[in-house]
Amino acid sequence: MGHAGMAAAAVRYLRSAGAPTAAGPVEALPRPDLRAVGDDERAPVDQAEFRRVLGNFASGVTVVTAPDTGATDHEAPAGPAGFACQSFASLSLDPPLVCFMVGRTSTTWPRIARAGVFCVNVLGAHQGDLCRGFAVSGADKFAGVAYDAAPVSGSPRLAGAAAWIDCTIHAVHTGGDHLIVVGRVDALGAGDDDAAPLLFHKGRFL
């Protein structure tokens, strides 16, 4: 599927989830032709070994949040949504885009998709316990957590975070057992420039 097709598919997905989308068609940027590796071209690697080796890459830690969109019959009670996320990166300067990856089986992602917006909270070194709370499935992750509303999306902006990036969902791409979510940055800010970040390496916080 080409870039235009992927963008159109993302818009259809968001509309099916009830999320607001920007008016007008999504403009596709030119890109080179890419060829995917065929299933018969490379033997799959062992998943445990994949996890062990990739664990050598130290990453920052974020919490991705979205505002309350109300409950549905098959979801948790109403309230804001959020989950701990290591797979986050800046993507583009012009236009300003960021991305994060989320598992297809995530129960939080449909709520973020329906909201159509999100806030990335970059955690500081002192927020390991906060991250663990947002990594638990099925709990009230916001119980006892201080936050205010991000200025554009209204998504929870967690108190004490090293930085925050307020976004509108721009596109959603498939990536194996994950989805690649691209966000257009609407507002952002940072706290103390000297604050140490929370890092994750080989299965533990640094």
Secondary structure as UniProt FT lines:
FT   HELIX           3..16
FT   TURN            17..18
FT   TURN            39..41
FT   HELIX           47..54
FT   TURN            55..56
FT   STRAND          59..60
FT   STRAND          62..66
FT   TURN            73..74
FT   STRAND          81..85
FT   STRAND          88..92
FT   TURN            93..96
FT   STRAND          97..103
FT   TURN            104..105
FT   HELIX           109..115
FT   STRAND          117..122
FT   TURN            125..126
FT   HELIX           128..134
FT   TURN            141..144
FT   STRAND          147..149
FT   TURN            151..153
FT   STRAND          156..158
FT   TURN            159..160
FT   STRAND          163..175
FT   TURN            176..177
FT   STRAND          178..190
FT   TURN            193..194
FT   STRAND          199..201
FT   TURN            202..203
FT   STRAND          204..205
//
